């Protein structure tokens, strides 16, 4: 299911089991990075979530 993704979104991510709350713009700083690929606005690929609904980034 595609989600509406905006550059100013606040996201909750799981990095190695630790929860972080970040702005989408922080994940888009390097436009060539995998994070930018996953979280850029207009992306229609579903991003996996863990049991808590967080995006796992480990």
KOLKOLKE-830986 format. One record per residue: residue number from 1; z, x, y of N, C-alpha, C, O in turn. Coordinates in pm, 1 decimal, always signed. Layout:
<pts>
@pos:NUM&npz:Z&npx:X&npy:Y&capz:Z&capx:X&capy:Y&cpz:Z&cpx:X&cpy:Y&opz:Z&opx:X&opy:Y $
...
</pts>
This chain:
<pts>
@pos:1&npz:+0.0&npx:+84.2&npy:-117.7&capz:+0.0&capx:+0.0&capy:+0.0&cpz:+0.0&cpx:+88.8&cpy:+124.1&opz:+84.5&opx:+177.3&opy:+137.4 $
@pos:2&npz:-91.8&npx:+65.9&npy:+212.3&capz:-100.3&capx:+146.6&capy:+333.6&cpz:+6.0&cpx:+103.0&cpy:+432.8&opz:+38.1&opx:-15.3&opy:+444.5 $
@pos:3&npz:+58.7&npx:+199.0&npy:+502.5&capz:+158.5&capx:+171.0&capy:+605.5&cpz:+99.6&cpx:+203.8&cpy:+741.0&opz:+14.9&opx:+292.2&opy:+753.2 $
@pos:4&npz:+144.8&npx:+132.2&npy:+843.1&capz:+102.9&capx:+160.7&capy:+978.8&cpz:+180.6&cpx:+282.9&cpy:+1026.4&opz:+303.5&opx:+279.1&opy:+1033.0 $
@pos:5&npz:+111.4&npx:+390.0&npy:+1059.4&capz:+178.7&capx:+515.1&capy:+1096.2&cpz:+149.2&cpx:+548.8&cpy:+1240.9&opz:+33.2&opx:+561.2&opy:+1280.2 $
@pos:6&npz:+252.1&npx:+563.3&npy:+1318.4&capz:+239.6&capx:+596.1&capy:+1459.7&cpz:+303.5&cpx:+731.5&cpy:+1485.2&opz:+399.9&opx:+768.7&opy:+1418.4 $
@pos:7&npz:+249.9&npx:+805.0&npy:+1581.7&capz:+298.1&capx:+939.8&capy:+1610.6&cpz:+443.7&cpx:+943.1&cpy:+1654.2&opz:+510.6&opx:+1044.7&opy:+1635.2 $
@pos:8&npz:+494.9&npx:+834.5&npy:+1712.3&capz:+632.6&capx:+836.2&capy:+1761.9&cpz:+732.7&cpx:+777.0&cpy:+1663.4&opz:+847.3&opx:+751.3&opy:+1700.5 $
@pos:9&npz:+692.1&npx:+755.0&npy:+1539.3&capz:+782.1&capx:+700.5&capy:+1437.0&cpz:+898.4&cpx:+794.5&cpy:+1408.3&opz:+886.2&opx:+916.5&opy:+1420.2 $
@pos:10&npz:+1010.9&npx:+735.6&npy:+1370.3&capz:+1125.5&capx:+810.4&capy:+1319.8&cpz:+1121.6&cpx:+795.8&cpy:+1168.1&opz:+1111.3&opx:+684.5&opy:+1116.5 $
@pos:11&npz:+1129.8&npx:+907.3&npy:+1097.0&capz:+1120.3&capx:+907.2&capy:+951.3&cpz:+1247.2&cpx:+962.1&cpy:+889.0&opz:+1313.7&opx:+1048.2&opy:+946.5 $
@pos:12&npz:+1279.8&npx:+912.2&npy:+772.1&capz:+1388.2&capx:+967.0&capy:+690.9&cpz:+1323.1&cpx:+1037.2&cpy:+573.1&opz:+1247.5&opx:+976.3&opy:+497.4 $
@pos:13&npz:+1352.8&npx:+1166.1&npy:+558.0&capz:+1293.6&capx:+1244.0&capy:+449.6&cpz:+1403.0&cpx:+1309.4&cpy:+366.6&opz:+1513.5&opx:+1334.0&opy:+415.0 $
@pos:14&npz:+1370.8&npx:+1336.6&npy:+242.8&capz:+1461.4&capx:+1401.1&capy:+148.9&cpz:+1404.5&cpx:+1539.5&cpy:+121.2&opz:+1297.3&opx:+1551.7&opy:+61.8 $
@pos:15&npz:+1474.8&npx:+1643.2&npy:+163.3&capz:+1430.5&capx:+1781.3&capy:+142.8&cpz:+1530.9&cpx:+1849.8&cpy:+52.1&opz:+1641.7&opx:+1882.8&opy:+94.2 $
@pos:16&npz:+1491.6&npx:+1870.8&npy:-72.0&capz:+1580.1&capx:+1936.5&capy:-167.7&cpz:+1711.1&cpx:+1863.3&cpy:-189.2&opz:+1814.1&opx:+1926.2&opy:-213.2 $
@pos:17&npz:+1708.5&npx:+1730.3&npy:-180.9&capz:+1828.4&capx:+1651.0&capy:-202.9&cpz:+1910.4&cpx:+1623.3&cpy:-77.8&opz:+2009.6&opx:+1550.6&opy:-83.4 $
@pos:18&npz:+1869.6&npx:+1680.6&npy:+34.9&capz:+1940.9&capx:+1656.6&capy:+160.8&cpz:+1856.9&cpx:+1565.7&cpy:+250.5&opz:+1736.5&opx:+1585.8&opy:+265.7 $
@pos:19&npz:+1922.4&npx:+1465.1&npy:+309.7&capz:+1853.3&capx:+1368.2&capy:+394.4&cpz:+1842.0&cpx:+1420.1&cpy:+537.7&opz:+1938.5&opx:+1470.6&opy:+595.1 $
@pos:20&npz:+1721.4&npx:+1406.2&npy:+594.2&capz:+1696.2&capx:+1441.5&capy:+733.1&cpz:+1626.7&cpx:+1324.6&cpy:+801.6&opz:+1545.3&opx:+1255.5&opy:+740.4 $
@pos:21&npz:+1658.9&npx:+1302.9&npy:+927.5&capz:+1589.1&capx:+1205.6&capy:+1010.1&cpz:+1509.7&cpx:+1285.5&cpy:+1112.3&opz:+1566.6&opx:+1363.3&opy:+1188.8 $
@pos:22&npz:+1377.5&npx:+1266.1&npy:+1113.4&capz:+1288.8&capx:+1345.6&capy:+1198.8&cpz:+1188.1&cpx:+1254.8&cpy:+1268.9&opz:+1159.6&opx:+1143.8&opy:+1224.0 $
@pos:23&npz:+1136.0&npx:+1304.8&npy:+1378.7&capz:+1025.3&capx:+1234.8&capy:+1445.1&cpz:+896.0&cpx:+1275.7&cpy:+1375.9&opz:+879.6&opx:+1390.9&opy:+1335.9 $
@pos:24&npz:+805.5&npx:+1181.4&npy:+1362.2&capz:+676.8&capx:+1213.1&capy:+1300.8&cpz:+608.7&cpx:+1327.5&cpy:+1376.5&opz:+544.7&opx:+1412.6&opy:+1314.8 $
@pos:25&npz:+621.9&npx:+1330.1&npy:+1509.7&capz:+557.8&capx:+1435.5&capy:+1588.6&cpz:+605.6&cpx:+1574.8&cpy:+1546.9&opz:+529.8&opx:+1671.3&opy:+1556.0 $
@pos:26&npz:+731.0&npx:+1585.9&npy:+1501.2&capz:+781.5&capx:+1715.3&capy:+1454.1&cpz:+708.4&cpx:+1760.1&cpy:+1327.7&opz:+688.0&opx:+1879.7&opy:+1306.6 $
@pos:27&npz:+669.3&npx:+1665.0&npy:+1244.5&capz:+598.8&capx:+1697.9&capy:+1120.4&cpz:+450.9&cpx:+1726.0&cpy:+1145.3&opz:+381.5&opx:+1776.8&opy:+1057.2 $
@pos:28&npz:+402.9&npx:+1693.4&npy:+1264.1&capz:+261.5&capx:+1710.4&capy:+1297.2&cpz:+234.0&cpx:+1832.6&cpy:+1384.4&opz:+121.0&opx:+1851.9&opy:+1429.3 $
@pos:29&npz:+335.3&npx:+1915.2&npy:+1409.0&capz:+320.6&capx:+2030.3&capy:+1498.4&cpz:+205.8&cpx:+2121.3&cpy:+1455.1&opz:+125.9&opx:+2163.2&opy:+1538.9 $
@pos:30&npz:+196.4&npx:+2152.2&npy:+1326.7&capz:+86.3&capx:+2234.6&capy:+1276.1&cpz:-16.4&cpx:+2141.8&cpy:+1212.0&opz:+4.5&opx:+2096.3&opy:+1099.5 $
@pos:31&npz:-126.4&npx:+2112.5&npy:+1280.6&capz:-223.2&capx:+2015.4&capy:+1230.5&cpz:-290.5&cpx:+2055.7&cpy:+1099.2&opz:-351.2&opx:+1971.6&opy:+1032.8 $
@pos:32&npz:-280.4&npx:+2183.8&npy:+1061.0&capz:-341.1&capx:+2229.4&capy:+935.5&cpz:-242.5&cpx:+2228.9&cpy:+819.1&opz:-278.5&opx:+2265.3&opy:+707.1 $
@pos:33&npz:-118.3&npx:+2187.9&npy:+844.8&capz:-15.7&capx:+2191.4&capy:+740.3&cpz:-25.9&cpx:+2071.6&cpy:+646.6&opz:-86.8&opx:+1970.0&opy:+680.1 $
@pos:34&npz:+34.2&npx:+2084.9&npy:+529.3&capz:+40.6&capx:+1976.0&capy:+432.3&cpz:+121.9&cpx:+1860.3&cpy:+489.4&opz:+89.0&opx:+1744.2&opy:+465.3 $
@pos:35&npz:+228.1&npx:+1890.6&npy:+565.1&capz:+307.9&capx:+1784.3&capy:+627.2&cpz:+222.1&cpx:+1700.7&cpy:+722.2&opz:+230.2&opx:+1577.8&opy:+721.5 $
@pos:36&npz:+141.0&npx:+1766.3&npy:+802.9&capz:+53.3&capx:+1693.3&capy:+894.7&cpz:-45.4&cpx:+1607.8&cpy:+816.5&opz:-76.4&opx:+1495.2&opy:+855.4 $
@pos:37&npz:-94.1&npx:+1662.4&npy:+706.0&capz:-185.5&capx:+1587.7&capy:+619.6&cpz:-120.0&cpx:+1460.0&cpy:+567.2&opz:-182.8&opx:+1354.2&opy:+565.0 $
@pos:38&npz:+4.3&npx:+1470.0&npy:+525.7&capz:+76.4&capx:+1357.1&capy:+466.7&cpz:+118.1&cpx:+1253.5&cpy:+569.6&opz:+117.1&opx:+1133.9&opy:+540.7 $
@pos:39&npz:+154.8&npx:+1297.9&npy:+689.9&capz:+220.3&capx:+1208.7&capy:+785.3&cpz:+140.7&cpx:+1176.3&cpy:+910.9&opz:+191.6&opx:+1105.7&opy:+998.1 $
@pos:40&npz:+17.4&npx:+1225.3&npy:+923.4&capz:-58.8&capx:+1197.5&capy:+1045.4&cpz:-90.5&cpx:+1048.1&cpy:+1057.4&opz:-110.8&opx:+979.9&opy:+957.0 $
@pos:41&npz:-94.7&npx:+997.8&npy:+1182.7&capz:-129.0&capx:+857.1&capy:+1203.6&cpz:-267.7&cpx:+827.9&cpy:+1146.6&opz:-358.3&opx:+910.8&opy:+1155.1 $
@pos:42&npz:-282.2&npx:+712.2&npy:+1089.9&capz:-409.5&capx:+673.0&capy:+1031.2&cpz:-423.6&cpx:+709.3&cpy:+885.1&opz:-519.4&opx:+667.5&opy:+820.1 $
@pos:43&npz:-329.4&npx:+786.9&npy:+831.8&capz:-333.4&capx:+821.7&capy:+690.8&cpz:-307.8&cpx:+696.7&cpy:+609.1&opz:-212.4&opx:+623.3&opy:+635.1 $
@pos:44&npz:-392.0&npx:+672.4&npy:+511.3&capz:-374.7&capx:+552.7&capy:+429.2&cpz:-323.8&cpx:+585.9&cpy:+289.4&opz:-295.1&opx:+495.8&opy:+210.6 $
@pos:45&npz:-312.4&npx:+715.8&npy:+258.4&capz:-258.1&capx:+754.9&capy:+128.1&cpz:-110.5&cpx:+718.0&cpy:+122.9&opz:-35.7&opx:+750.3&opy:+215.1 $
@pos:46&npz:-67.6&npx:+651.2&npy:+17.0&capz:+75.4&capx:+619.6&capy:+7.9&cpz:+158.0&cpx:+746.6&cpy:-10.6&opz:+118.1&opx:+837.4&opy:-83.5 $
@pos:47&npz:+271.2&npx:+752.2&npy:+54.8&capz:+363.4&capx:+864.1&capy:+40.8&cpz:+473.4&cpx:+819.4&cpy:-54.0&opz:+531.4&opx:+712.1&opy:-37.3 $
@pos:48&npz:+501.4&npx:+901.8&npy:-153.1&capz:+604.9&capx:+867.7&capy:-251.3&cpz:+740.3&cpx:+854.6&cpy:-183.0&opz:+767.3&opx:+921.2&opy:-83.0 $
@pos:49&npz:+824.4&npx:+768.7&npy:-237.3&capz:+961.7&capx:+756.2&capy:-189.4&cpz:+1056.2&cpx:+767.6&cpy:-307.5&opz:+1020.0&opx:+734.6&opy:-420.5 $
@pos:50&npz:+1177.7&npx:+814.5&npy:-281.2&capz:+1277.5&capx:+824.4&capy:-387.1&cpz:+1352.3&cpx:+691.7&cpy:-399.1&opz:+1317.1&opx:+594.0&opy:-333.0 $
@pos:51&npz:+1455.1&npx:+688.4&npy:-483.0&capz:+1532.0&capx:+565.4&capy:-506.1&cpz:+1593.8&cpx:+510.3&cpy:-378.8&opz:+1613.5&opx:+389.4&opy:-366.8 $
@pos:52&npz:+1624.4&npx:+597.2&npy:-283.9&capz:+1685.0&capx:+555.7&capy:-157.5&cpz:+1582.3&cpx:+518.3&cpy:-51.5&opz:+1618.9&opx:+486.0&opy:+61.5 $
@pos:53&npz:+1454.0&npx:+522.5&npy:-87.0&capz:+1348.6&capx:+489.3&capy:+8.3&cpz:+1309.6&cpx:+603.8&cpy:+99.3&opz:+1236.9&opx:+583.6&opy:+196.6 $
@pos:54&npz:+1357.4&npx:+725.3&npy:+68.9&capz:+1325.4&capx:+842.9&capy:+150.4&cpz:+1199.5&cpx:+909.5&cpy:+97.9&opz:+1165.8&opx:+895.6&opy:-19.6 $
@pos:55&npz:+1129.8&npx:+981.9&npy:+184.7&capz:+1014.2&capx:+1059.8&capy:+144.0&cpz:+1062.0&cpx:+1194.3&cpy:+91.1&opz:+1113.0&opx:+1275.0&opy:+168.8 $
@pos:56&npz:+1047.0&npx:+1221.8&npy:-40.4&capz:+1093.5&capx:+1350.1&capy:-94.2&cpz:+998.2&cpx:+1463.5&cpy:-57.6&opz:+878.1&opx:+1454.4&opy:-83.0 $
@pos:57&npz:+1050.6&npx:+1569.1&npy:+1.1&capz:+970.7&capx:+1684.2&capy:+42.7&cpz:+1026.3&cpx:+1811.7&cpy:-18.3&opz:+1058.1&opx:+1906.1&opy:+54.1 $
@pos:58&npz:+1038.4&npx:+1815.6&npy:-149.2&capz:+1093.1&capx:+1936.4&capy:-211.1&cpz:+988.4&cpx:+2013.5&cpy:-285.6&opz:+1018.2&opx:+2118.0&opy:-343.6 $
</pts>
